[in-house]
Amino acid sequence: METSEKKKRIFSGIQPSGELTLGSYMGAIKNWAAMQDEYDCLYCIVDMHAITVRQNPADLRRRTIAQLAQYIACGLDPEKNILFIQSHVPQHAELSWVLGCYTQFGELSRMTQFKQKSQQHADNITAGLFTYPVLMAADILLYQADAVPVGEDQKQHVELCRDIAQRFNGVYGDVFTLPESFIPKLGARVMSLGNPMNKMSKSDPEGCVYLLDKPEDIRRKFKRAVTDSETAVRFDPEHKPGVSNLLTIYCAATGKDIAEAEAEFAGQGYGVFKPAVADAVVELARPIREETERLLADKGYLESVYRQGAQRAQSLAVRTLSKVYRKLDFVVPK
Ligand code: TYM
């Protein structure tokens, strides 16, 4: 008799709070695409997370659809993966409420992203910004995900998710699968081109490369990338953060390893190295941009993808939520 082993489940998501960046591509999406055959994957556009800081509604709507198009253009096959929009599956918010009742105020106060964002948005520190990691835990636990492929900055949130799941399981038995973060060896923390001590982020347009940037913009940004006063192309994040970041980007874009890239640019200086990194990124981004444009012209298709994605996601989500409600012994309406 044939034994069919159950595939492991993967969940991850990105906020449509800005245009997709090279950082999100290298830290997350690139690895999502690599996992789609081996795992049972759900990839989400987390619009409910995005409103934890003020958004222009029309921009949020446009970016949500554009992000779906970019997921597909980056190689995520909507047949193999469940691609969906978070607000289409109301169970995320419902489970989030329950989990919030099993999360400590102190735990949420320690979250680095909350501390950073509450500094950046000091005039608007909402309860949603504070409880953001609980909604993220709900995203993951709702689908009983085994692994969560993310960049390094999200590791703390995935650990909190595990803690919440463990606490809930401790009281009610085995309800949730405990997820692990999956962090890539290369590209887990792509740094800003303008300040290589800071993470590349959507809110810093000059230090940040967007996947849909035009070639001339990509070239300009790399030309201005901060390096150091030496000339050697060598990987040394502590002493040469700018060059090391460029090497990482080059390797993640070309598939080469660091030693290979160092050898390739030995004795060549930054005047050759920087344009080569820019070219590699231009070639990486070109097909993604072109395919995104093509997909955005076919709104009907994108709509069918997110509709079908929501249905498939919801059929999994209701199972977990009803299990949770049963454990809590809520009265089930007949
Ligand atoms: P977000 O939207 O800030 O980022 C999306 C993904 O991209 C990764 N990333 C980076 N990786 C490397 N270098 C960078 N400079 C860089 N910038 C961003 C992030 O680590 C992330 O993997 N809370 C999440 C979204 C989320 C989520 C989830 C993720 C909501 N629910 C459930 C996983 C599972 C966030 O703010 O990511």
Residues whose N, C-alpha, C, O or C-beta is under 5 A from the ligand:
A	BS01	TYM	F11 S12 G13 I14 Q15 G23 S24 G27 A28 V46 H49 M136 D139 V148 P149 V150 G151 E152 D153 Q154 G187 A188 R189 V190 M191 K199 M200
